[in-house]
Amino acid sequence: MTEQTNAANIVLIGMMGVGKTAVGRLLAEELQYEFVDLDAELEAICGLKLSEIYRRYGKIRFYAEQELLLAKQCGKSGLVIAAGGALIPSDREVELWRELGVVIWLSAGAETILRRMRRKQNRLFLPKQATVDDVQRILNERAPQYHESAALAVNLDNYTLEQAVGKIAAFCRKNQVF
């Protein structure tokens, strides 16, 4: 875990389907911050679903667009940002997370993530026939980078959304994030 100070924003990271949007909305409301969902922003700008952006333009363009959206948040304060979770983060994305504010890693077990992702039709890179083992493999690939980047990790299997928001808000207050 990384020690982070002088943060003006809260950046939620984690795998797709973990709950960044749900937690982010509630946290922003609790703190009276603005909520920015980078996946939703990317879809709105491109007029396409994430999976279609990736299929049409490829991995390099997808990463470039995500990084550009993150960079556009720099210099702003009072934001709760739900970072993209579809791909393994680029080094530049990780740099931008830290520049933007305090980084919070939201995690959940493979079963939880698979269950949530199956409810949504628009999840990238997880075939319909994906198994818990497939999701666990992806989690294992990303965990070291998330762990290294974050000031706090919150496993959403252990908390309700409201409890998770309370834990994050308490951490931020204790560490004088705002």
trRosetta pair geometry for C-beta under 8 A, 3 or more apart (Angstrom, degrees):
i j d omega theta_ij theta_ji phi_ij phi_ji
1 147 6.5 -76 -67 179 59 69
1 148 7.8 -137 -85 -121 19 20
1 150 5.8 -54 -131 90 80 75
1 151 6.2 83 178 -143 100 24
1 152 7.2 58 -149 -72 131 26
1 153 6.9 -115 -93 -17 115 99
2 98 7.3 -57 126 -109 156 115
2 103 7.0 32 60 51 121 120
2 148 6.5 56 -44 164 105 48
2 149 6.1 -40 2 -173 134 18
2 150 6.5 140 28 71 92 21
2 151 5.8 -67 79 -75 72 63
3 151 6.6 75 -128 -122 25 95
4 7 5.7 47 139 -51 111 123
4 98 6.6 -143 -113 -144 123 80
4 101 7.5 87 151 156 137 40
4 102 5.0 157 95 -114 131 67
4 103 6.4 122 -27 16 161 82
4 151 4.5 -92 22 -67 108 130
4 175 8.0 59 77 157 72 143
5 175 7.4 -130 -106 170 68 100
5 176 7.9 19 -147 77 85 97
7 10 7.2 81 144 -79 130 53
7 100 7.8 36 -149 116 91 50
7 101 3.7 90 -168 -158 102 70
7 102 3.8 166 74 -32 176 79
7 172 7.9 -96 80 -137 125 96
7 177 4.8 -27 71 -146 107 89
8 76 7.6 -176 114 112 127 45
8 77 3.4 -75 169 -121 125 100
8 78 7.0 -43 164 -23 89 48
8 79 7.8 48 120 26 83 83
8 100 7.8 -101 61 173 85 51
8 101 5.6 -110 56 -93 50 107
8 178 7.7 86 -144 -101 42 74
9 33 7.7 127 -133 -161 68 138
9 73 7.1 59 -91 156 175 118
9 76 7.1 55 -64 98 131 83
9 77 6.2 -141 -53 -137 82 48
9 78 7.1 -34 -93 37 76 16
9 79 4.2 -6 -128 62 116 88
9 80 7.2 -179 -170 -81 81 28
9 81 6.0 33 162 -7 127 109
9 100 5.0 -51 64 158 132 88
9 101 3.3 -146 68 -27 69 148
9 102 7.5 -166 91 27 48 66
10 27 6.7 -97 90 142 150 138
10 31 7.7 118 2 20 136 167
10 33 7.2 99 23 94 107 176
10 79 7.3 -153 38 102 61 57
10 80 4.9 -10 67 -116 105 72
10 81 7.0 177 89 24 52 70
10 101 5.7 -89 -65 121 23 138
10 102 5.5 -22 -112 67 66 94
10 104 6.2 7 -175 -1 98 120
10 168 7.1 85 -162 167 146 121
10 172 6.5 -50 -86 -92 123 141
10 177 6.9 55 -75 158 92 148
11 81 4.8 -17 -113 67 68 109
11 83 5.8 44 -179 -39 96 113
11 97 4.7 -180 121 -152 160 83
11 100 5.3 91 -57 87 127 124
11 101 5.5 149 -17 65 93 94
11 102 7.0 180 24 85 78 40
11 103 4.9 -28 72 -106 106 67
11 104 7.0 164 80 23 50 71
12 20 4.5 156 121 -144 123 95
12 23 6.3 159 -131 88 155 117
12 24 5.3 -125 16 -75 149 102
12 27 7.7 146 -56 33 130 153
12 80 6.9 31 -16 177 110 88
12 81 6.7 -172 22 89 74 52
12 82 5.1 -22 66 -109 115 58
12 83 6.4 -165 82 11 54 81
12 104 5.4 -27 -106 72 62 100
12 106 5.6 16 -170 -11 100 119
13 20 7.4 10 -118 -103 7 132
13 83 4.9 -5 -98 47 72 133
13 85 7.2 142 -169 -90 56 95
13 89 7.3 -23 -150 -52 126 146
13 97 6.4 5 -59 -129 129 148
13 103 6.0 6 -2 -170 122 100
13 104 7.1 162 23 79 74 45
13 105 5.4 -34 74 -104 95 62
13 106 7.1 168 77 22 39 76
13 146 5.8 -171 117 -131 119 93
13 149 6.5 -4 46 99 165 134
13 150 6.6 -138 50 -77 120 105
14 18 4.0 -77 132 54 128 161
14 19 7.7 -13 88 48 147 67
14 20 5.7 177 50 -60 105 107
14 85 5.7 -14 94 -111 51 136
14 105 5.8 120 -72 -168 89 61
14 106 3.9 -83 -23 69 153 76
14 107 5.8 -155 -130 -74 119 48
14 108 7.9 73 177 3 137 82
14 146 6.6 68 -97 -134 54 142
15 18 5.1 110 64 -40 72 115
15 85 5.0 118 -176 176 19 120
15 107 7.6 59 14 -124 98 62
15 113 6.1 4 99 -133 127 147
15 138 6.6 105 -130 125 137 112
15 139 6.2 -66 -39 -95 153 75
15 142 6.2 138 -74 67 98 158
16 85 4.1 172 -59 100 54 101
16 86 5.1 52 -58 -86 132 54
16 113 7.7 98 89 -165 59 110
16 117 6.7 73 118 -99 99 115
16 123 5.7 139 140 -148 136 99
16 124 6.6 172 -57 45 169 87
16 125 7.9 130 23 53 147 101
16 126 7.6 -149 81 -13 129 128
17 85 7.5 -136 16 102 56 135
17 108 8.0 -104 117 55 81 131
17 113 4.6 102 104 -159 120 77
17 114 7.8 83 138 -58 157 18
17 116 4.3 146 -171 93 98 115
17 117 4.1 -47 -93 -62 150 90
17 120 7.3 -155 -99 30 95 129
17 123 6.3 15 -56 -118 113 136
18 85 6.6 -133 11 -162 108 168
18 106 4.9 142 130 115 127 102
18 107 6.3 -66 -146 -128 135 21
18 108 5.1 169 -141 10 78 107
18 113 6.0 -19 -81 -102 63 103
18 116 7.7 160 -73 63 15 157
18 156 6.4 137 172 17 81 136
19 22 4.8 -55 -164 47 81 114
19 23 5.3 75 134 -19 95 103
19 106 5.9 -123 69 159 89 140
19 108 6.8 90 0 -34 113 135
19 116 7.4 -103 -60 -127 79 166
19 156 5.0 121 36 -117 148 173
19 161 7.1 -143 -179 -102 131 95
19 164 7.8 64 118 76 137 171
20 23 6.2 -62 -141 46 24 104
20 24 5.6 29 160 -26 64 117
20 37 7.8 133 116 -127 101 87
20 82 3.9 128 142 -147 109 103
20 83 7.0 -101 -160 45 157 58
20 85 6.4 162 -4 -28 141 133
20 106 5.6 175 -81 44 72 143
21 24 5.6 -56 -138 38 24 115
21 25 6.4 27 163 -22 62 103
21 37 5.4 33 -113 -117 96 128
21 39 7.7 -69 -67 45 118 120
21 40 7.7 98 -115 -27 125 119
21 82 5.2 48 -80 -132 55 173
22 25 6.3 -53 -151 30 25 108
22 26 6.8 13 156 -6 59 110
22 161 5.7 -88 142 -119 111 134
23 26 6.0 -67 -154 44 32 106
23 27 5.8 29 155 -20 71 113
23 106 6.0 179 28 -101 157 150
23 156 7.3 -115 -58 -97 131 127
23 161 6.0 -150 -90 -148 67 87
23 164 5.5 -65 -121 111 119 131
23 165 6.2 -174 -156 -71 77 81
23 168 7.4 97 174 -7 118 151
24 27 5.7 -57 -138 39 27 110
24 28 6.1 28 162 -20 64 107
24 35 5.4 117 144 -145 97 109
24 37 6.6 142 92 -83 151 84
24 80 4.9 166 -158 134 81 115
24 81 7.4 -75 -137 110 131 9
24 82 4.2 -85 -40 -57 161 106
25 28 6.0 -57 -149 35 25 110
25 29 6.5 25 153 -17 61 108
25 35 5.4 29 -103 -120 52 167
26 29 5.7 -56 -151 37 32 112
26 30 6.2 34 152 -21 66 107
26 161 5.7 120 3 153 162 111
26 162 6.9 -116 178 -93 150 55
26 165 4.7 -91 118 -77 114 146
27 30 5.5 -53 -146 36 32 114
27 31 6.2 9 162 0 67 112
27 33 7.4 -17 125 46 79 123
27 35 7.9 122 70 -97 79 104
27 80 5.0 151 97 -128 109 157
27 165 4.9 -159 -80 -131 73 94
27 168 5.9 -30 -116 86 130 139
27 169 6.8 -171 -140 -59 86 93
28 31 6.3 -68 -141 50 25 95
28 32 7.8 31 166 -149 56 3
28 33 4.5 -103 -140 76 71 87
28 34 6.3 -40 -157 129 126 10
28 35 3.7 -115 -15 -62 167 93
28 79 7.9 -22 -112 -165 110 41
28 80 4.1 -130 -72 29 90 130
29 32 7.5 19 -172 -75 27 42
29 35 7.8 -11 -36 -40 69 124
30 165 5.5 143 -17 167 154 124
30 169 5.7 -86 128 -76 137 143
31 80 6.9 127 48 -49 131 119
31 169 6.4 -166 -67 -115 100 104
31 172 7.7 -13 -100 87 138 154
31 178 6.9 130 -163 1 121 167
32 78 8.0 -43 113 -161 70 109
33 78 4.9 -169 -132 176 79 65
33 79 5.9 148 173 -118 112 10
33 80 4.9 109 99 -20 134 90
34 78 6.0 68 10 121 90 92
34 79 5.3 -35 70 -107 90 68
34 80 7.3 -171 87 25 41 70
35 79 7.6 128 -107 -161 18 68
35 80 5.2 -23 -108 68 67 101
35 82 7.4 23 -174 -11 91 102
36 41 6.6 8 -174 -44 87 135
36 73 6.4 168 95 -103 169 129
36 79 5.4 -5 3 -164 118 118
36 80 7.2 169 26 82 70 48
36 81 4.8 -17 70 -110 105 74
36 82 7.1 -164 95 25 54 70
37 40 4.0 47 95 19 115 115
37 41 6.4 167 87 -17 58 85
37 82 4.6 -2 -119 52 66 121
38 41 5.3 -51 -142 36 36 116
38 42 6.2 39 158 -22 66 103
38 66 6.6 69 157 -144 129 78
38 69 5.2 129 -147 121 98 137
38 70 6.7 5 -116 -68 143 75
38 81 6.6 45 -38 -176 104 94
38 82 6.2 -148 12 88 80 66
38 83 5.7 12 21 -135 140 34
38 84 5.1 -89 98 -43 120 80
39 42 5.8 -55 -150 34 29 111
39 43 6.5 28 153 -16 63 106
39 50 6.0 -34 -157 -66 98 133
39 82 7.2 -54 11 110 95 108
39 84 5.4 124 -68 -107 83 78
39 85 7.7 -47 -54 22 128 74
39 86 7.4 117 -106 -26 117 111
40 43 5.7 -54 -148 38 32 111
40 44 6.2 33 153 -21 66 107
41 44 5.7 -57 -148 36 29 111
41 45 6.3 26 157 -18 66 108
41 69 5.5 135 105 -148 131 135
42 45 5.9 -54 -144 36 29 109
42 46 6.2 6 164 1 65 114
42 50 6.6 59 97 -96 124 86
42 53 6.8 -45 151 -39 110 173
42 65 5.7 96 -135 138 110 120
42 66 6.6 -18 -83 -86 142 65
42 69 6.0 -81 -70 -44 87 155
42 84 7.2 28 -9 -81 146 125
43 46 6.3 -69 -140 50 24 96
43 47 7.7 104 169 -72 55 5
43 48 6.5 -121 -142 81 66 41
43 49 6.0 8 -126 -116 115 33
43 50 6.2 -63 -73 -48 100 71
43 53 7.5 -122 -97 -30 59 130
44 47 7.5 22 -175 -70 25 46
45 65 7.6 180 85 -164 135 116
45 69 7.7 -151 -2 -86 151 113
46 53 5.2 49 122 -97 168 116
46 65 7.2 7 -55 -151 124 155
48 52 4.1 -120 178 90 114 120
48 53 5.0 147 93 -59 121 77
48 56 7.0 -58 -170 13 171 140
49 52 4.7 88 57 8 79 105
49 53 7.2 -141 94 -9 39 86
49 122 5.0 -116 -165 -145 130 124
50 53 5.6 -52 -149 31 34 113
50 54 6.4 30 156 -15 66 106
50 86 6.0 -173 161 -59 142 158
50 122 6.6 107 37 161 94 103
50 124 5.5 -82 120 -48 116 118
51 54 5.8 -56 -152 38 31 111
51 55 6.2 30 152 -18 66 109
51 122 6.0 -144 -4 -162 117 70
51 123 7.7 56 -60 92 118 18
51 124 5.2 -176 -87 -92 78 76
52 55 5.5 -52 -140 39 34 111
52 56 5.9 26 162 -14 68 111
53 56 6.3 -63 -143 42 22 103
53 57 5.9 -30 178 28 62 116
53 61 7.7 -138 167 110 88 107
53 62 6.0 119 124 -103 104 90
53 65 7.1 -83 175 47 137 161
54 57 7.1 -78 -123 56 15 77
54 58 7.1 39 -169 -132 52 7
54 59 7.0 33 -150 -80 90 52
54 62 5.0 22 -99 -78 76 143
54 86 7.6 -129 -58 139 142 146
54 124 6.1 91 -1 -130 156 126
57 61 3.7 -83 149 78 115 149
57 62 6.5 146 89 -49 104 72
58 61 5.4 89 65 18 78 101
58 62 6.8 -135 107 -10 38 96
59 62 5.5 -57 -145 35 30 115
59 63 6.3 28 160 -16 66 105
59 87 7.3 130 -144 -117 93 151
60 63 6.0 -55 -151 37 28 109
60 64 6.3 29 152 -20 63 109
61 64 5.4 -54 -145 37 33 115
61 65 6.3 34 156 -20 67 104
62 65 6.0 -56 -151 34 27 108
62 66 6.6 25 153 -16 62 107
62 86 8.0 -84 170 87 133 130
62 87 6.9 115 121 -20 127 147
63 66 5.8 -58 -149 37 32 110
63 67 6.2 29 156 -17 67 109
63 87 6.9 -86 -81 85 86 156
63 90 5.2 85 -158 -41 122 137
63 93 7.7 -105 -157 -40 86 117
64 67 5.9 -57 -147 39 28 110
64 68 6.2 32 154 -22 64 108
65 68 5.6 -53 -146 35 30 114
65 69 6.5 31 156 -18 64 104
66 69 5.9 -56 -152 36 30 110
66 70 6.5 29 152 -17 64 106
66 84 5.0 -71 -132 13 127 149
66 87 7.8 -147 -12 43 163 118
66 90 7.8 141 83 12 121 114
66 93 6.4 -9 124 -95 114 122
67 70 5.7 -55 -150 37 33 112
67 71 6.1 34 153 -21 67 108
67 90 6.6 -39 -69 57 118 136
67 92 5.1 17 -125 111 131 125
67 93 5.9 -107 -93 -73 81 76
67 96 6.7 161 -147 -18 71 151
68 71 5.7 -54 -144 37 30 112
68 72 6.5 36 154 -26 63 103
69 72 5.7 -50 -151 27 32 115
69 73 7.3 33 151 -22 59 100
70 73 5.9 -58 -166 25 38 111
70 74 7.7 52 141 -35 64 91
70 81 7.8 94 -123 174 75 149
70 83 7.2 28 -95 -122 115 95
70 93 6.2 139 -11 -131 166 71
70 96 4.2 81 139 135 129 150
70 97 7.4 -53 -155 -61 135 57
70 100 7.0 -100 -173 -47 89 139
71 74 5.6 -30 -165 0 47 118
71 96 6.0 -88 -72 -120 62 135
73 76 5.4 -83 -172 38 59 121
73 79 6.2 -118 -163 78 117 172
73 81 6.1 46 -157 -92 168 143
73 96 8.0 95 56 171 104 112
73 100 5.7 22 107 -121 116 126
74 96 7.0 -96 -61 -148 111 91
74 99 6.0 -10 -113 126 111 121
74 100 6.3 -100 -90 -88 65 78
76 79 5.7 54 117 -25 115 129
78 178 7.9 84 -99 -126 63 122
79 100 7.6 -62 73 179 124 112
79 101 7.5 -172 68 -11 89 149
81 100 6.4 -27 21 149 152 150
81 101 7.7 138 19 38 115 123
83 89 7.5 9 152 -98 135 124
83 93 7.2 112 -164 179 128 115
83 97 6.4 -18 -77 -97 150 110
84 87 7.1 12 129 32 118 81
84 89 7.9 143 78 -96 88 83
84 93 7.8 -82 50 -141 102 145
86 123 7.7 180 -114 -168 93 62
86 124 4.0 38 -153 53 121 137
86 125 6.2 127 -178 14 84 118
87 124 7.4 -42 -50 112 74 143
87 125 7.3 118 -85 -17 64 154
88 141 6.5 -77 -91 132 124 114
88 142 5.8 -152 -116 -94 82 93
88 145 7.1 96 -167 31 92 159
89 93 4.3 -125 -168 84 98 132
89 94 5.4 112 128 -53 129 85
89 97 7.8 -7 -164 -26 153 132
89 142 7.8 92 6 -142 87 103
89 145 6.2 -175 49 142 106 139
89 149 7.8 12 68 -48 156 163
90 93 4.7 105 53 0 76 100
90 94 7.3 -140 95 -2 45 84
91 94 5.7 -54 -154 35 35 112
91 95 6.4 40 148 -22 65 105
92 95 5.4 -51 -150 35 35 117
92 96 6.3 34 153 -18 66 105
93 96 5.7 -58 -150 38 32 110
93 97 6.5 41 151 -27 66 99
94 97 5.6 -43 -150 24 33 115
94 98 6.8 27 155 -13 62 104
94 145 6.8 -103 -89 -177 136 104
94 149 5.3 -115 -146 -104 100 128
95 98 6.2 -64 -159 38 29 106
95 99 6.3 26 149 -19 66 111
96 99 5.4 -55 -142 38 35 113
96 100 6.0 37 158 -24 68 107
97 100 6.0 -65 -155 34 25 110
97 101 7.9 -75 174 53 55 60
97 103 4.9 55 154 -96 115 124
97 149 6.0 34 87 -180 145 125
98 103 6.3 -44 -83 -30 59 128
98 149 7.0 -121 -58 -156 98 84
101 177 7.2 69 -174 -165 104 109
102 151 5.2 -60 -163 29 90 145
102 152 7.6 27 163 11 111 104
102 172 6.3 175 59 -109 159 92
102 175 7.1 116 -109 97 147 137
102 177 5.0 -54 -14 -121 143 129
103 149 5.2 -78 129 143 158 88
103 150 4.8 -121 114 -112 98 54
103 151 5.7 124 58 1 68 85
104 150 6.1 70 -138 -148 17 109
104 151 6.9 -45 -79 56 57 84
104 152 5.1 -16 -121 70 81 98
104 153 7.7 157 -169 -94 60 27
104 154 6.5 6 177 5 106 110
104 168 5.6 22 -128 -127 160 116
104 171 7.8 127 -102 81 116 145
105 146 4.5 109 -129 168 130 104
105 147 6.8 -25 -32 -83 174 40
105 149 7.1 118 -67 76 111 92
105 150 3.7 -77 -21 -64 105 160
105 152 7.1 -168 29 96 74 47
105 153 4.4 -22 72 -109 110 77
105 154 7.2 162 85 23 57 62
106 153 8.0 170 -81 -158 19 58
106 154 5.6 -22 -110 69 63 94
106 156 5.9 31 -172 -35 96 114
106 164 7.4 53 -122 -172 106 139
107 139 7.7 91 -150 -149 103 114
107 143 7.8 48 -114 -114 135 90
107 146 7.3 124 -73 129 107 152
107 153 6.1 7 1 -172 119 102
107 154 7.2 165 27 83 74 42
107 155 4.9 -36 79 -105 96 68
107 156 6.9 -177 80 7 39 80
108 112 4.1 -96 157 87 120 137
108 113 5.4 148 85 -52 109 85
108 116 7.9 59 87 -1 156 137
108 155 6.4 129 -92 -166 42 69
108 156 4.6 -39 -76 57 103 98
108 157 5.1 127 -143 -41 74 88
109 112 4.8 97 59 7 78 103
109 113 7.1 -150 96 -3 40 89
109 155 7.9 50 -38 -168 72 111
109 157 5.2 46 -6 -63 98 149
110 113 5.8 -58 -145 40 31 109
110 114 6.1 31 158 -19 67 109
110 132 4.7 103 122 -168 118 77
110 133 7.6 69 160 -69 158 16
110 135 4.0 142 -155 97 93 110
110 136 4.0 -43 -72 -64 153 78
110 139 5.9 -117 -78 -5 90 141
111 114 5.9 -56 -144 38 27 110
111 115 6.3 29 157 -20 63 108
111 132 5.4 -3 -79 -119 69 122
111 135 7.9 166 -52 72 25 143
112 115 5.9 -58 -150 35 27 112
112 116 6.4 22 155 -15 64 108
112 156 7.3 180 146 89 155 98
112 157 5.6 -141 -38 -85 154 99
113 116 5.8 -58 -148 39 31 109
113 117 6.0 26 157 -17 67 111
113 135 5.3 168 84 -172 118 138
113 139 7.4 165 16 -67 157 119
114 117 5.8 -58 -141 40 28 109
114 118 6.3 33 158 -25 64 106
114 126 7.9 -163 -119 -176 71 141
114 130 6.6 -151 -129 109 106 107
114 131 7.6 -21 -122 164 152 22
114 132 5.7 -98 -9 -93 156 62
114 135 4.8 -121 -60 -29 99 154
115 118 6.0 -54 -150 29 26 112
115 119 7.2 28 151 -22 58 102
116 119 5.9 -56 -163 26 35 112
116 120 7.2 9 151 0 66 106
117 120 6.0 -68 -153 46 39 98
117 123 4.5 26 -157 -60 99 172
117 126 5.6 1 157 85 149 157
117 130 7.9 -21 99 69 136 141
117 135 7.8 178 20 -101 143 128
120 123 5.4 99 92 -38 108 99
123 126 5.2 -21 120 42 118 115
125 138 8.0 129 125 -111 118 143
126 130 4.7 -40 -175 -27 84 161
126 134 7.2 132 -139 124 85 126
126 135 7.2 30 -128 -86 127 87
126 138 7.9 -62 -88 -26 101 161
127 130 5.2 140 63 -45 67 87
127 134 8.0 -77 42 175 89 167
130 134 4.3 -117 -159 74 87 148
130 135 6.4 89 155 -46 120 85
131 134 4.9 112 51 -1 67 98
131 135 7.4 -133 100 2 43 85
132 135 5.8 -56 -152 39 36 109
132 136 6.1 39 150 -23 68 107
133 136 5.5 -53 -143 37 32 114
133 137 6.4 39 155 -25 64 101
134 137 5.8 -51 -154 28 29 113
134 138 6.9 27 150 -14 62 104
135 138 5.7 -55 -154 36 36 111
135 139 6.3 39 148 -20 68 105
136 139 5.4 -51 -146 37 34 115
136 140 6.2 38 154 -22 66 104
137 140 5.7 -53 -149 34 29 113
137 141 6.6 33 151 -22 62 104
138 141 5.7 -53 -152 31 33 113
138 142 6.5 13 158 -5 66 112
139 142 6.2 -72 -148 45 28 99
139 143 5.9 45 158 -48 69 103
140 143 5.9 -34 -136 7 27 119
142 145 5.8 -69 -164 46 55 107
142 146 5.6 49 146 -21 88 111
143 146 5.7 -61 -141 41 30 109
143 147 5.8 31 163 -22 69 110
144 147 5.7 -56 -143 37 28 112
144 148 6.2 25 160 -17 64 110
145 148 5.9 -56 -144 38 28 110
145 149 6.2 22 158 -18 63 115
146 149 5.9 -67 -147 39 27 109
146 150 6.0 15 165 -19 67 118
146 153 7.6 90 136 -107 104 108
147 150 6.4 -65 -139 33 22 105
147 153 6.8 -12 -113 -68 69 137
150 153 5.6 98 106 -67 148 75
151 171 7.6 148 117 158 106 127
151 175 7.3 142 160 160 140 176
152 167 7.9 177 167 139 137 98
152 168 6.9 158 99 -116 146 70
152 171 5.0 30 -80 -179 159 165
154 158 8.0 -133 -178 59 66 106
154 159 6.7 -41 180 25 105 142
154 164 5.2 112 158 -145 141 95
154 167 5.8 140 -114 95 126 136
154 168 6.4 -61 -39 -63 153 95
155 158 4.8 63 89 7 98 111
155 159 7.5 128 86 6 57 94
156 159 6.0 -78 -136 56 46 87
156 161 7.7 19 -148 -89 110 58
156 164 5.8 -4 -110 -81 81 148
159 163 3.8 -140 -164 93 100 115
159 164 4.3 136 107 -58 135 79
159 167 6.5 -81 -112 -6 163 136
160 163 4.6 95 48 7 76 103
160 164 7.0 -139 90 -6 39 86
161 164 5.7 -56 -150 36 31 112
161 165 6.4 32 153 -19 65 105
162 165 5.7 -51 -148 36 32 113
162 166 6.4 34 152 -20 64 106
163 166 5.5 -53 -149 37 33 114
163 167 6.3 36 152 -21 66 104
164 167 5.7 -52 -148 34 31 112
164 168 6.4 27 155 -15 65 106
165 168 5.9 -57 -147 39 30 108
165 169 6.1 28 156 -17 66 110
166 169 5.8 -56 -141 40 28 110
166 170 6.1 28 159 -19 64 108
167 170 5.9 -56 -146 37 26 110
167 171 6.4 28 154 -20 62 107
168 171 5.7 -54 -150 35 31 113
168 172 6.3 28 154 -17 65 107
169 172 5.8 -57 -148 38 30 110
169 173 6.3 30 155 -19 66 106
170 173 5.8 -54 -145 37 31 110
170 174 6.1 31 156 -20 65 109
171 174 5.8 -57 -147 37 27 111
171 175 6.1 2 162 3 64 115
171 177 7.9 40 114 -16 71 131
172 175 6.1 -69 -139 52 26 96
172 177 3.7 -64 -161 32 86 135
172 178 6.2 29 154 3 114 95
173 176 7.5 25 -178 -77 31 36
173 177 7.3 -58 -55 29 25 90
173 178 7.5 -40 -92 47 57 89
